[in-house]
Amino acid sequence: MVTIFNNYKKIRSEISNDVTIVVAVKSRSKEDIIQVISAGATDLGENYVQEAREMKGVFESISNKINWHMIGHLQTNKINHALPIFDTIQSVDSFKLAESLNKRTDKILSVYIEVNIAEEDSKDGIKLAEIEEFISSLSNFSNLKICGLMCVEPYSLNLEKVRPYFKKMKKMFDKCKLIDQSNLDLKVLSMGMSNSYKVAIEEGSNMVRLGTCIFGKRTF
């Protein structure tokens, strides 16, 4: 029987060390997460603040090397609970959220700008054409360090339909790196999930967010 441990090990061995794997642990059991940490995972992504809050204490006793990423939509009324938990907020999708994070954090907080790459009504994020202007609008937020761009691509079994979105993200990422702004240190392009990460890496992603291909499909 293939285990979570072996799944992670295999995927990690196939991906360049220059690419960070953020393991998406939403709704996974403690036992499953222990397996993936034991296999060497150092970055965990959560969609829900309450779930991450419950899990973090458990896994810090196993490893103090875990970096916690908020990869789901963050409501402003959850910020005070989120800040002690997460090392990185990958889903900054509005000026209001960025402003609130800047005001409430007591440290320099690593954030990524979430891009609505296909302008889907069902997804959060900033439109691709508005990214440069949005980054500039955050220039006075000295408690935020803008370290990356993130996107959730449209789902398709035909990965060649997804590839153009990744190309657009990489082009914008390279363009935004040239912005001269004191709180901008753009190093991470977070794109690609279980079905699409190989194509995303081909197109320049250096961080992928993987769940199903490590844990298997949820049974509930």
PyMOL commands that set and color helices and strands:
alter all, ss='L'
color gray80, all
select helices_A, chain A and resi 4-14+30-38+49-60+76-82+95-104+128-137+159-176+197-202+212-215
alter helices_A, ss='H'
color red, helices_A
select strands_A, chain A and resi 20-24+43-46+67-70+88-92+109-116+126-127+144-151+184-190+207-210
alter strands_A, ss='S'
color yellow, strands_A
deselect
rebuild
show_as cartoon
